[in-house]
Amino acid sequence: YKRQQGDYMSIFELFLTACGLSMDAFAVSVTNGLCVKKGRVRGALMCGIIFGLFQGIMPAIGYALGMNFAEYIERFDHWIALILLGFIGLNMICGSGDDEIQTGGRLTFGAVLVQGFATSVDALAVGISFAALGVGIVRSAAFICVVTAALSFCGVMLGNKFSGKLKSKARIAGGVILICIGLKIFAEQTIFA
């Protein structure tokens, strides 16, 4: 009975971890939803699948790397997130006709791929923590993947629902949000670490 109770608590803790890890992906998905004009469901599925896979794969990579590379990974992950999300956000605000985030109001695979990577680099450190704690990585990574995919899908749909109210300001708002997420990740790993 105690073992089952411990398993239950570990699942609960894993759920909280998955929700925490997926918050950046959820926020970026809401931003994508604000900007997408065509293929809303397609965009939501693409964000869900890509963000979910990245959030599931990154802890597994961190787990495989183990504690030997923990300091090296943590030294650079926040810089990567800041640069990538900052670049995408500025690109949205400046808004050239050939926007990288969307083409004809559709989300592009390449842009979502970059977003997925940028919002999941901090999950490498979580994988290292899992290795140190002896947490089963297959179940954990799969669980994180599913939670992130579901929240990201909902995020795009939610953002798209409010995009009509923001109209032309949606891309500017989306760009600002992405830059803020990058700054938040950076601040968490430097100022508030």
N, C-alpha and C positions, 0 to 999 in steps of 0.2 A: 504493500500500500504506500509506504514511504517513497518507494522508487517511482511509482506512478505519480504521486503528488509532486515529486521533484521534476519529473518530465513535464507535468502540466505547467509548473512555474517557469521552467526553462522556455516553454512555448510562449508563455505570456511575455516573458522578458524579450524573447526573440521578436515577437509581434511589435513591442514598443521600439526595439532597435530598428526593425524594418520601417516602421512609420517615421522614425526620426531620420533615417537615411533617405527616405523617399520625399521628404518635404521640399528639398531643392528641385527635384525632378517635377514635383507637383506644381510648384510655382512657375517653372519654365513652361510646363504644359499649359497652364492658364494663359501665360503670355502668348504662346503659339495659337491658342484658341481665339485670343483677341485679334490676331492678325490674319488668320485663315479666312478666306472668303468662299473657296470652293473645296469640295471633298472633305467636309468636316469629319465624317466618320472615318474615312481613309486616313486622315491626319491623326485622329485620335488613336486609331489602331497602330499606326506607325510609331507614334510617341510611346504608347503603352509597351509595345514589343521591344523597341530599341532601348528605352530607358530601363525597362525591367531586366533585359538581358545584361546591360552594363552594370546595373546595381547588383545583379546576381554573380556576374563573372569577376568583378573587382575584388570582393572579399575572398573568392576562391584563389585568385592570384596572390593576394596578400597572405593568405593561409599557406600557400606553397612557398612563398619567399621566406616566411618565418621571421623570427626575431632578429636575425642577422642584419636585415636591411631596413628595420623599422625606422631608425633615425634618418636614413637617407631618403626614404619615401616621404616621411613627415616633413622633411626640410623643403621639399619642392611641390607637394601636391596643391597647396593653397595658391602658389604662384601660377601654376598651370590653369587652375580654375579661374583665377582673376583675369589672366591674359585672354583666355578663350572667350569667356562670357563678356568681358569688357569689349573685346573686338566685335563680337556679334551684336552687342547692344548698341555700340557706336554706329555700326553699319546700318542698323534699323533706324536710328535717330536721324542720321545724315540722309538716308533713304535715296540712294541712287536708283535709277529706273530698273537696273538689273540687280534687284535685291537678292541677297544670298539666303535670306530666311524664307522667302516665298517667291514663287514665280507665278504670275497670274493669279495671285490669291491662294496658291497651294503651297503647303509645306514641302520643302525638298528633302530628299533622303540624306544628302550630304550635310545639310545644316543640322538636321535632327541627330545625326551621328556625332557631330562635333559637340552638340549640347549634351548628348548622353554621356560622352566621355568626360566633359568638363564637370558635370554634376555628380559624377561617381568616383572621382579620383580619391576623395577622402575615405571611400569605402575600403580602400586597400589597407588602411590602418586598422579598420574593424576586423578584417580578415586575419591580420597579425594578432590581434587580441583574441580572436577565436582560437588560433593555434596555441596561444599561451594558456588559455583556459581549458583546452581539450574539448571544445565544442565540435560536434559533428558538422563538417562543412557542407556536405551534399544537401542535407535537409535544410540547413540554415540558408544557404545560397538560393535554393529553390523557393523557400518561403519569402525571402527578401525580394526575389524576382517577381513573384506573383503579386505581392502587396504593392510594389512600385508600379507594376504594369496596370493594375486596377486604378490606382490613384492618378496615374498619368493620363489614362484614358478619360477618367472623369474630369480631370483638370482642363483638358482641351475642350470638352463639351461645355463645361461651365464657363470658360473664358469666351467661347464662341457665342454663348447665350447673351453675354453683355457687350459684345463687340459692336452691335448696332447703335448702342447708346453713346459709345465713344467715337464712332465713325472714323474720321481722318486722324484723330489723335491716338488711335489704338497702337500704331507702330511706334510712336514716340513714347507712350506709356510702357509698351512692351520692352523697348530698348532700355529705358530707365530701370525697369524691374530687373532685367538681366544684369545690368551693371551693379545694382544694389546687391543681388545674390552673390556675385563675384566678390564684392567688397565684404559681405558678411562672412563668407567662407575664409577670406584672407584674414579678417579681424579675429575670427574665432581661433585661428592657428597662430596668430602673432600677438596681438594686443591682449586678448583674454585667455591665452593659453596658460 
